Amino acid sequence: MKRLIVLGAGTAGTMAVNKLRHRLLPQGWSITMVDQDDTHHYQPGYLFVPFGGYTPEELVKPRRKFWPDDVELIVSGIDVVLPEENLVTLTDG
């Protein structure tokens, strides 16, 4: 099984996973995302909080909501990336 690791579950990482999973998963790939937390803050929405457009609670959602169940999430910081060794070391070991 081949493995794709996406470092960062922000907007770019989430878009990449959602586009690539349809092409890769049927062909023997596993996809894992790594991010330091599982909380997505919709930052543009914070501009509207002072005017009553949103409450802060409405702008925070679990990141897990934005990609399919067959994509694994590892919640950890990233310590070292060694591309020539095909290795990522996480802060929690």
DRENKE-240162 format. One line per 2 residues: their letters; for each residue y, x, z of C-alpha. Coordinates in nm, 3 decimals. Example, Ala and Ser with C-alpha at 12.3 -4.5 7.8 and 13.67 -1.06 7.14 Angstrom:
DRENKE-240162
AS> -0.450,1.230,0.780; -0.106,1.367,0.714
This chain:
DRENKE-240162
MK> 0.000,0.000,0.000; 0.345,0.128,-0.092
RL> 0.626,0.090,0.159; 0.999,0.030,0.115
IV> 1.224,0.094,0.413; 1.579,-0.045,0.399
LG> 1.812,0.118,0.650; 2.070,-0.136,0.760
AG> 2.039,-0.514,0.761; 2.399,-0.584,0.669
TA> 2.511,-0.759,0.354; 2.396,-0.488,0.111
GT> 2.057,-0.437,0.277; 1.992,-0.810,0.297
MA> 2.083,-0.860,-0.070; 1.861,-0.569,-0.177
VN> 1.562,-0.702,0.017; 1.600,-1.055,-0.116
KL> 1.621,-0.932,-0.476; 1.346,-0.670,-0.455
RH> 1.084,-0.866,-0.261; 1.010,-1.097,-0.556
RL> 0.938,-0.793,-0.772; 0.759,-0.569,-0.523
LP> 0.550,-0.778,-0.283; 0.304,-0.913,-0.540
QG> 0.235,-0.554,-0.648; 0.116,-0.411,-0.315
WS> 0.439,-0.328,-0.136; 0.545,-0.386,0.222
IT> 0.916,-0.412,0.301; 1.069,-0.315,0.634
MV> 1.432,-0.334,0.740; 1.573,-0.123,1.022
DQ> 1.891,-0.213,1.205; 2.029,-0.145,1.551
DD> 2.044,-0.516,1.635; 1.936,-0.858,1.512
TH> 2.280,-1.017,1.525; 2.489,-1.097,1.217
HY> 2.862,-1.155,1.269; 3.028,-1.336,0.980
QP> 3.342,-1.124,1.007; 3.565,-1.311,0.757
GY> 3.524,-1.623,0.969; 3.694,-1.458,1.267
LF> 4.026,-1.495,1.082; 3.996,-1.872,1.128
VP> 3.906,-1.877,1.500; 4.269,-1.882,1.623
FG> 4.338,-2.184,1.402; 4.034,-2.386,1.510
GY> 3.844,-2.339,1.185; 3.544,-2.188,1.365
TP> 3.436,-2.111,1.717; 3.310,-1.757,1.779
EE> 2.960,-1.896,1.843; 2.947,-2.046,1.493
LV> 2.999,-1.703,1.339; 2.705,-1.528,1.507
KP> 2.352,-1.583,1.377; 2.022,-1.394,1.397
RR> 1.986,-1.157,1.100; 1.626,-1.275,1.064
KF> 1.760,-1.600,0.921; 1.876,-1.425,0.603
WP> 1.550,-1.291,0.462; 1.190,-1.410,0.421
DD> 0.922,-1.393,0.691; 0.715,-1.139,0.496
VE> 0.986,-0.875,0.545; 0.944,-0.685,0.873
LI> 1.244,-0.610,1.096; 1.252,-0.313,1.329
VS> 1.538,-0.331,1.579; 1.632,0.029,1.656
GI> 1.897,0.285,1.583; 1.833,0.544,1.314
DV> 1.817,0.902,1.441; 1.726,1.122,1.143
VL> 1.658,1.059,0.773; 1.461,1.330,0.593
PE> 1.426,1.210,0.232; 1.245,1.520,0.110
EN> 0.975,1.454,0.372; 0.980,1.076,0.318
LV> 1.052,1.035,0.690; 1.283,0.825,0.906
TL> 1.299,0.886,1.280; 1.429,0.606,1.500
TD> 1.625,0.649,1.824; 1.356,0.469,2.024
G> 1.086,0.702,1.897
